[in-house]
Structure formats: structure tokens, C-alpha cells
Amino acid sequence: MISGVVAIVGRPNVGKSTIFNRIIGERFSIVLDTPGVTRDRIYAIGEWLTKEFRVIDTGGIQLKDQPFQEEIKAQVEIAIDESDVIIFVVNGREGVTMDDEYIAKMLQRQSKPVILAVNKIDDITLRDNIYEFYTLGIGEPIAVSGVHGIGIGDILDECIKLFDENKENQYPDSIKFSIIGQPNVGKSSIVNALLNQDRVIVSEIAGTTRDAIDTPFIRDNQNYVVIDTAGIRRRGKVYENIEKYSVLRAVSAIERSDVVLFVIDGEEGIREQDKHVAGYAYEAGKPLIIVFNKWDVIEKDEKTINTYTKLIRNEFSFLSHVPIIFVSAKTKQRINDLLPLINEVYDYSLLRIDTSVLNEVVLDAQLLNPAPTFKGKRFRIYYCTQVGVAPPTFILYVNDPELMHFSYKRFIENKLREAFGFDGSLLKIIARKKG
């Protein structure tokens, strides 16, 4: 689960990409001594103290009239807007520059926490260089060396602390759900229908909704936050920076959600890209609901729902556990059924099964259908325990994890679903050798 988003900003050639690579543990960004090599935002996942977070590397900002400066500034502004924590990198060997002061003023105008990293402090004789950077008014400077890894742990400790503080204050006791899908499938119309107001721009132009917008509301004494996202387009067609931003905002919205509504356009039908869009939520392990919108334009008879359900199940075979609802944002057909379904899927994602009951189901399943032998050995489950929720996670203690074929794992998963439901939730099943 992603704990937060950190953006790395600063003027060119201060070592942002080196620090980025050090944080994510691999050479991902282009690192050269030529200022301005990193012009675009680059995204990756980092991990520290068992917590995962998204890292954004940005192009450098500078006052001089250089090529791409407006684009770089726009990219940094987007990264700042998108992040929970900002690492502002400066060059400890060169001291404070006018560009540093310009960036510091940009950062002071926003409310995100900023960590000031004074880079290139490679040995103790340079440590006193950090004190000059107090003049930027950003806070206490931290001495680091991206090349040698000095101080990186201190920065990441601070990031994790700030992520936790941010999470504690964000929408307590609320069910957060995001609405994802291709442009113009009716996401914003569904939001408006749920809230009974024209809250977001709705038009026939694909991609009208550029950003992710949080709207808290209360219904039947339950707090909700709906996260409306910009449409996700096929990666090969993501030409504009703004479109790259839209994709990442959608992914960030998914990661912040307790439940994800994946919207299909009933007028256009299922498109190949829909599978990629749904895959974002599936890969994040989030509870999912398929919302087939524009049901009002479909010619119907008594078999229509069954026909479309089979079609969706065939096209999205990896989402066989996900409930499907057919709605019309325009006529509000079944819109009132969405929140009860969200509640149900959310509850299943947090369901904990008593260990004795769980073992009864798993061991009965094994007796009913023993695993086939492989190279003269038979896979055997001795014991099962649930170790987590959201997604529900189970550990099977077995004779040999290598013997668990994916088909038998699927069989156990199906038996768990038959017994306990877990509608909409991905189940994680891990085999471990019994000690």
C-alpha cells in the first residue's frame, strides 16, 4: 500500500536524479553533468521502514532563459501539487544561488511540508556549508550525499513521519472511493448524480476533467469521500504532459481509495484499453466495482442484463470476483444502489475470519479435492491463518511451497469466496514451508 507521494525539486545539476536513484535503489533517471538533462517528471516506487511511497523526479528550475524552462516550471508545479512531501535539493558546494531563492519562494507559497536536502556534502569538512541555507526560510537543512548515500536515511525518516501525520488527519471515519475510466465514460456525471448537484464540469469533450477532486459527503450517517479522476488514455497516446499528469493522478487516486469504481461506457461498449484501466486498480490490490454506465441507451429485453454480464465476465476474466452494476447517470437508474454496494465491498475488504473457521474451510477443501502429485510429491496444507486485510491476506503453511500450482491456489481462493464472500476484493494467498 502506498503511504504517500514525495516530489524531488531543485535547480539543474544539484543531484536530484542521483538522490532519486539512491531512494528507489536503481539507476532509473538519466544522470549526466549537463544541466537540464532531466526535463520530464519521472515516477517510481521507493520503500523505507517497510512502507512504500511514490517518488517523483523533476526537471531543474533556473532563472536564466534556458530551453524548456517554462515546461520544467510547469512540471515542478504539477509535482508540487501532486505530492504529500517535497524534498528541495540544493548544492552544498556552491552555496545559495538566485535560482535556489526563486524556488524557495515557490515552495513557501504552498502548504506542503518541505525537507531541505543540502547535497554533495561528501565529507565532514564540508558540513559547515549547510548553515548558509537557513537563509532560504525553508527549515532545518539536512546534509546529504546522493553519490555516497550519506543522509538519505535521515531524509526518508522525515518523509515517513510526515506521511503518517498527513494520513492521520485526512478524512477520518470515511469510506474513500475513486471513479476511474477512460475519458468521457460519464465519471463526472455519476459523481453529480450521487451528490445531486452539478459539482464538476460535464461535457461531451473527452478529457474535460483534468484533475482528481476530493468531495467529502455524508449519507445515512456514513462519511464518504468521492475522488473524481481525469480519464486514463492508452499509454502510447499520452503525448501531452497534462495527459501524463492525468494518468498519474488517477493512479494516485486509486492508491488513496478504499474502493474503486471502474466505469465502462455503455454507448461505446468495451474497448481494449478498458482492461488496462481496470488493471491499475487490480494491480494496486484495491476492492473494485464495475459500473456499466449509460444503460439508458441500450435496447433491452429480459435477457439483456445476463447477456452483458456474460460479455463483461468474458472480457475481464481476471475480475471474476468483482460485482457489476448497470446504471444511468443521466436518468439516475440504480445510482442509489451504488453506495450500499460500496459499503458491502468495503466491509468485505476488512473482513477477518476466525482462525478455526478458516482452517475448517481450507482443510475440508483439501479433503474434497487433494492436490495432484508432482514428481512423486503431493502438495499438502497443514494450517492457514489470515495475516491482513485490505486486501485480505492469508498464509498457508505447507510441506513445499514450490508444489502449489496456480490452479490449486485458485481452487482454494474459490472455496474461501464460497464460504465468506469477499466480493470485489483481491485475495492474497501466500504459501510458506511449515517450520
Buried (B, 14 or more C-beta within 10 A) or exposed (E): EBBBBBBBBBBBBBBBBBBBBBBBEEEBBEBEEEBBBBBBBBBBEBEBEEBEBBBBBBBBBBEEEBEBBEEBBBBBBBBBEBBBBBBBBBBBEEEBBEBBEBBBEBBEEEEBBBBBBBBBBBEEEBEEBBEBBEEBEBEEBBBBBBBBEBBBEBBBEBBBEBBEEBBEEEBEEBBBBBBBBBBBBBBBBBBBBBBEEEBBEBEEEEBBBBBBBBBEBEEEEBBBBBBBBBBBBEEEEBEEBBBBBBBBBBBBBBBBBBBBBBBBBBBEEBBEBBBBBBBBBBEBBBBBBBBBBBBBEBEEEEEEBEEBBEEBBEBBEEBEBBBBBBBBBBEBBBBEEBBEBBBBBBBBBEBEBEEEEBBEBBBEBBEEEEBEEEEEEEBBBBBBBBEEEBBBBBBBBBBBBEBBEEEBBEBBBBBBBEBBBBBBBBBBBEBEEEE
